[in-house]
Amino acid sequence: MSEPGALRMRLEGLVREVAKFGAVGAVGVLVDLGVFNLVRHFSELPVVRASIVATVVAIVFNYLGFRYFTYRDRDKSSRTKELALFLLFSLVGLVIQNGLLYAATYGFGWDTPLQSNFFKFFGIGVATLFRFWSYRTWVFRALPAKEAVQTAESFLDKAPRQAVRRQPDHV
């Protein structure tokens, strides 16, 4: 394959990955903001604690979405390590996200519902950049090319064989 063709394929793959990551992330944002506002409305928890509860719920949702949708084709050989790294990087994202909310709320006194939601959303955005990089680099690692081919070949070997009729070369 030509180098421009290979580059185009890699870019198309990255675009698909970003789209899938974004789809799961967008629903995760809705989960995060929804739980945050429900907890704020129905409890007396302070704003950052309510945000942490919501972030943890969204992290669980996102793991399931990333593992079974976005990165379902990635290496699954070490789920314990994958989950430990996911939780570690999610915790860092949680600190980034809620640290910004904490600074806005307690550093600047911006604590109206609109301000809290704005800084919650802004924190999610900043943390998402970190999460995308860390998840794709360390958590949901791509299979090495040789291993990917072997996996595909073993899948094909297990598939039932069907007779394929060869069509004539002329029409």
VOBA-1610 file (N, C-alpha, C; in pm, whole numbers, padded with zeros to 5 digits, always signed):
BEGIN
Met+00085-00118+00000Met+00000+00000+00000Met+00089+00123+00000Ser+00049+00224-00073Ser+00128+00346-00082Ser+00124+00420+00052Glu+00227+00502+00074Glu+00235+00577+00199Glu+00116+00672+00216Pro+00074+00748+00112Pro-00045+00833+00129Pro-00170+00751+00159Gly-00182+00633+00096Gly-00297+00546+00123Gly-00297+00495+00266Ala-00180+00459+00316Ala-00168+00411+00454Ala-00199+00524+00552Leu-00150+00644+00521Leu-00177+00759+00607Leu-00327+00789+00610Arg-00391+00782+00493Arg-00535+00809+00486Arg-00611+00706+00569Met-00570+00578+00561Met-00637+00473+00639Met-00619+00497+00788Arg-00500+00538+00830Arg-00476+00565+00972Arg-00561+00683+01019Leu-00570+00787+00935Leu-00652+00903+00971Leu-00799+00866+00979Glu-00847+00784+00884Glu-00986+00740+00888Glu-01013+00658+01014Gly-00917+00573+01052Gly-00931+00495+01174Gly-00937+00584+01297Leu-00852+00686+01299Leu-00851+00779+01412Leu-00983+00856+01418Val-01034+00897+01304Val-01162+00970+01300Val-01274+00881+01354Arg-01277+00753+01312Arg-01378+00660+01364Arg-01364+00643+01516Glu-01239+00632+01562Glu-01215+00615+01705Glu-01263+00738+01782Val-01229+00857+01733Val-01271+00981+01799Val-01423+00990+01799Ala-01488+00952+01689Ala-01635+00957+01683Ala-01698+00862+01785Lys-01646+00740+01795Lys-01699+00645+01892Lys-01672+00692+02035Phe-01550+00740+02059Phe-01516+00792+02190Phe-01609+00909+02224Gly-01633+00996+02126Gly-01720+01111+02146Gly-01864+01071+02172Ala-01912+00967+02104Ala-02050+00922+02126Ala-02068+00871+02268Val-01976+00785+02311Val-01983+00734+02449Val-01965+00850+02547Gly-01869+00936+02518Gly-01843+01049+02606Gly-01961+01145+02615Ala-02029+01168+02504Ala-02144+01259+02505Ala-02256+01206+02595Val-02282+01076+02584Val-02383+01017+02672Val-02333+01020+02816Gly-02202+00997+02834Gly-02143+01005+02967Gly-02155+01144+03028Val-02142+01247+02946Val-02160+01385+02993Val-02304+01406+03039Leu-02399+01355+02961Leu-02540+01366+03002Leu-02564+01294+03134Val-02506+01175+03149Val-02518+01101+03275Val-02457+01183+03388Asp-02337+01234+03367Asp-02266+01311+03468Asp-02345+01435+03509Leu-02387+01514+03412Leu-02462+01637+03443Leu-02599+01605+03503Gly-02664+01500+03452Gly-02795+01463+03505Gly-02787+01420+03651Val-02693+01331+03681Val-02676+01285+03820Val-02634+01403+03908Phe-02544+01486+03859Phe-02500+01604+03934Phe-02618+01692+03974Asn-02704+01724+03877Asn-02817+01812+03906Asn-02921+01744+03994Leu-02942+01614+03977Leu-03034+01542+04065Leu-02982+01540+04209Val-02854+01512+04225Val-02796+01511+04360Val-02801+01651+04421Arg-02771+01752+04344Arg-02778+01890+04395Arg-02920+01927+04435His-03017+01882+04357His-03157+01919+04381His-03218+01843+04499Phe-03184+01714+04510Phe-03251+01629+04609Phe-03167+01599+04734Ser-03051+01658+04745Ser-02971+01634+04865Ser-02907+01765+04911Glu-02845+01756+05024Glu-02777+01873+05081Glu-02625+01864+05060Leu-02581+01774+04973Leu-02437+01761+04949Leu-02381+01890+04891Pro-02263+01930+04936Pro-02197+02045+04875Pro-02168+02018+04727Val-02150+02124+04651Val-02139+02116+04506Val-02030+02020+04458Val-01912+02024+04515Val-01802+01940+04467Val-01826+01794+04504Arg-01882+01768+04620Arg-01913+01629+04656Arg-02021+01572+04564Ala-02121+01653+04533Ala-02225+01609+04439Ala-02163+01580+04303Ser-02067+01662+04263Ser-01999+01642+04136Ser-01917+01514+04136Ile-01853+01484+04246Ile-01773+01362+04255Ile-01863+01239+04245Val-01978+01241+04311Val-02074+01130+04301Val-02114+01112+04155Ala-02147+01221+04088Ala-02190+01214+03948Ala-02077+01165+03858Thr-01956+01209+03884Thr-01842+01168+03803Thr-01817+01018+03817Val-01830+00965+03937Val-01809+00822+03959Val-01914+00740+03882Val-02040+00785+03886Val-02145+00716+03810Val-02112+00719+03660Ala-02067+00834+03611Ala-02032+00848+03469Ala-01911+00762+03433Ile-01815+00749+03523Ile-01698+00665+03498Ile-01739+00520+03476Val-01829+00469+03557Val-01878+00331+03541Val-01948+00317+03405Phe-02035+00411+03373Phe-02104+00408+03244Phe-02004+00411+03129Asn-01907+00501+03139Asn-01809+00517+03031Asn-01722+00393+03013Tyr-01683+00328+03122Tyr-01602+00208+03107Tyr-01677+00105+03022Leu-01803+00084+03055Leu-01882-00013+02981Leu-01894+00027+02833Gly-01916+00155+02808Gly-01927+00203+02670Gly-01795+00192+02594Phe-01687+00227+02659Phe-01557+00220+02591Phe-01517+00075+02565Arg-01531-00011+02665Arg-01487-00150+02650Arg-01572-00224+02547Tyr-01704-00204+02548Tyr-01791-00284+02463Tyr-01838-00214+02337Phe-01798-00088+02315Phe-01835-00019+02192Phe-01711+00044+02127Thr-01653+00142+02191Thr-01542+00216+02129Thr-01420+00127+02105Tyr-01379+00053+02206Tyr-01255-00025+02198Tyr-01282-00175+02203Arg-01393-00221+02150Arg-01426-00364+02157Arg-01329-00451+02079Asp-01256-00391+01983Asp-01162-00469+01903Asp-01021-00469+01961Arg-01002-00406+02075Arg-00869-00396+02134Arg-00838-00516+02222Asp-00711-00524+02262Asp-00659-00633+02343Asp-00745-00653+02468Lys-00786-00777+02490Lys-00869-00810+02607Lys-00798-00911+02698Ser-00669-00928+02679Ser-00598-01034+02749Ser-00578-01008+02898Ser-00579-00884+02939Ser-00554-00853+03080Ser-00657-00754+03132Arg-00777-00804+03157Arg-00885-00716+03202Arg-00856-00653+03338Thr-00788-00724+03427Thr-00757-00668+03559Thr-00666-00547+03544Lys-00562-00561+03463Lys-00471-00449+03439Lys-00545-00336+03369Glu-00627-00369+03270Glu-00704-00269+03197Glu-00793-00190+03292Leu-00865-00259+03378Leu-00955-00193+03471Leu-00878-00108+03572Ala-00766-00158+03621Ala-00684-00082+03717Ala-00633+00047+03652Leu-00583+00036+03528Leu-00536+00157+03459Leu-00651+00252+03427Phe-00765+00197+03387Phe-00882+00280+03360Phe-00921+00359+03485Leu-00925+00292+03598Leu-00962+00359+03722Leu-00858+00463+03762Leu-00731+00431+03744Leu-00624+00527+03776Leu-00638+00653+03692Phe-00650+00637+03559Phe-00660+00754+03472Phe-00794+00825+03489Ser-00898+00751+03523Ser-01027+00813+03551Ser-01019+00897+03678Leu-00945+00848+03776Leu-00925+00924+03900Leu-00852+01055+03872Val-00749+01049+03788Val-00678+01172+03750Val-00775+01267+03679Gly-00857+01214+03587Gly-00958+01295+03520Gly-01057+01354+03619Leu-01097+01274+03718Leu-01189+01322+03822Leu-01128+01440+03897Val-01000+01431+03929Val-00931+01540+04001Val-00924+01665+03912Ile-00890+01648+03785Ile-00885+01762+03693Ile-01023+01828+03685Gln-01123+01747+03656Gln-01260+01795+03637Gln-01313+01866+03762Asn-01302+01801+03875Asn-01358+01857+03997Asn-01267+01959+04063Gly-01139+01957+04028Gly-01049+02062+04074Gly-01086+02197+04014Leu-01123+02196+03887Leu-01168+02320+03823Leu-01298+02369+03885Leu-01390+02279+03912Leu-01516+02316+03977Leu-01489+02368+04118Tyr-01399+02303+04189Tyr-01362+02348+04324Tyr-01305+02490+04321Ala-01213+02515+04227Ala-01153+02648+04217Ala-01258+02754+04187Ala-01351+02723+04096Ala-01456+02820+04062Ala-01549+02844+04181Thr-01586+02735+04251Thr-01683+02745+04360Thr-01623+02809+04484Tyr-01509+02758+04527Tyr-01453+02803+04654Tyr-01344+02909+04637Gly-01283+02913+04521Gly-01181+03015+04497Gly-01240+03147+04452Phe-01345+03139+04368Phe-01405+03261+04311Phe-01547+03285+04360Gly-01605+03190+04432Gly-01740+03207+04484Gly-01850+03193+04380Trp-01818+03129+04269Trp-01916+03110+04161Trp-01995+02983+04190Asp-02110+02997+04256Asp-02184+02881+04304Asp-02331+02880+04266Thr-02372+02962+04170Thr-02511+02953+04126Thr-02526+02824+04046Pro-02648+02775+04029Pro-02664+02653+03947Pro-02606+02669+03806Leu-02624+02784+03743Leu-02569+02805+03609Leu-02417+02802+03611Gln-02356+02871+03707Gln-02210+02872+03718Gln-02156+02733+03749Ser-02221+02662+03839Ser-02175+02527+03874Ser-02181+02435+03753Asn-02291+02442+03677Asn-02303+02358+03557Asn-02201+02398+03451Phe-02176+02527+03436Phe-02076+02572+03339Phe-01939+02516+03374Phe-01896+02531+03499Phe-01763+02485+03536Phe-01755+02333+03546Lys-01866+02269+03576Lys-01870+02122+03570Lys-01846+02078+03425Phe-01918+02138+03332Phe-01905+02106+03190Phe-01765+02140+03138Phe-01712+02256+03177Phe-01577+02295+03137Phe-01473+02196+03189Gly-01489+02154+03314Gly-01398+02055+03373Gly-01405+01922+03300Ile-01525+01882+03262Ile-01541+01759+03185Ile-01463+01768+03055Gly-01473+01884+02988Gly-01403+01903+02860Gly-01252+01892+02875Val-01197+01958+02974Val-01051+01953+02996Val-01008+01811+03033Ala-01083+01747+03122Ala-01049+01611+03163Ala-01064+01512+03047Thr-01156+01538+02956Thr-01177+01448+02842Thr-01054+01442+02753Leu-00988+01553+02734Leu-00865+01553+02653Leu-00761+01459+02715Phe-00744+01469+02846Phe-00652+01380+02916Phe-00698+01235+02906Arg-00826+01212+02927Arg-00878+01075+02925Arg-00862+01010+02788Phe-00893+01083+02682Phe-00880+01026+02547Phe-00737+00980+02524Trp-00642+01067+02554Trp-00501+01032+02534Trp-00462+00912+02620Ser-00495+00914+02748Ser-00451+00808+02838Ser-00522+00675+02811Tyr-00651+00678+02781Tyr-00722+00553+02755Tyr-00669+00484+02630Arg-00651+00562+02523Arg-00607+00498+02398Arg-00460+00459+02404Thr-00380+00527+02484Thr-00237+00499+02493Thr-00206+00386+02591Trp-00274+00385+02705Trp-00236+00294+02811Trp-00341+00189+02847Val-00469+00219+02831Val-00574+00129+02881Val-00622+00034+02773Phe-00678+00088+02666Phe-00734+00006+02559Phe-00632+00001+02446Arg-00527-00074+02467Arg-00416-00080+02373Arg-00455-00160+02249Ala-00405-00113+02136Ala-00427-00185+02010Ala-00347-00313+02012Leu-00403-00414+01950Leu-00329-00539+01936Leu-00211-00517+01842Pro-00095-00578+01869Pro+00013-00570+01772Pro-00034-00631+01639Ala+00018-00583+01530Ala-00029-00623+01397Ala-00028-00776+01381Lys+00080-00843+01421Lys+00090-00987+01406Lys-00020-01058+01486Glu-00042-01010+01608Glu-00145-01069+01693Glu-00285-01044+01635Ala-00307-00928+01578Ala-00436-00896+01517Ala-00465-00989+01400Val-00363-01016+01320Val-00380-01107+01205Val-00410-01248+01256Gln-00337-01293+01359Gln-00362-01426+01414Gln-00502-01437+01471Thr-00549-01333+01538Thr-00684-01333+01592Thr-00787-01342+01481Ala-00767-01264+01375Ala-00858-01267+01261Ala-00856-01404+01194Glu-00736-01461+01178Glu-00726-01592+01115Glu-00795-01700+01199Ser-00778-01694+01331Ser-00843-01794+01416Ser-00994-01779+01411Phe-01043-01657+01399Phe-01186-01634+01384Phe-01236-01695+01253Leu-01160-01673+01147Leu-01200-01727+01017Leu-01195-01879+01016Asp-01096-01936+01087Asp-01086-02082+01094Asp-01206-02142+01165Lys-01263-02070+01261Lys-01378-02120+01336Lys-01508-02103+01259Ala-01509-02012+01161Ala-01631-01986+01083Ala-01661-02107+00995Pro-01790-02137+00977Pro-01822-02252+00890Pro-01779-02223+00748Arg-01724-02325+00688Arg-01679-02312+00549Arg-01798-02323+00457Gln-01806-02233+00362Gln-01911-02239+00262Gln-01845-02246+00127Ala-01905-02324+00041Ala-01851-02335-00094Ala-01870-02202-00164Val-01765-02156-00223Val-01771-02031-00297Val-01762-02063-00445Arg-01863-02024-00517Arg-01862-02048-00662Arg-01782-01938-00728Arg-01691-01977-00806Arg-01610-01879-00880Arg-01689-01832-01000Gln-01697-01704-01013Gln-01766-01644-01128Gln-01669-01637-01245Pro-01720-01654-01363Pro-01630-01642-01479Pro-01572-01501-01487Asp-01450-01494-01539Asp-01382-01364-01553Asp-01446-01279-01662His-01512-01341-01756His-01573-01262-01863His-01723-01244-01833Val-01777-01141-01888Val-01920-01113-01867Val-01999-01145-01989
//
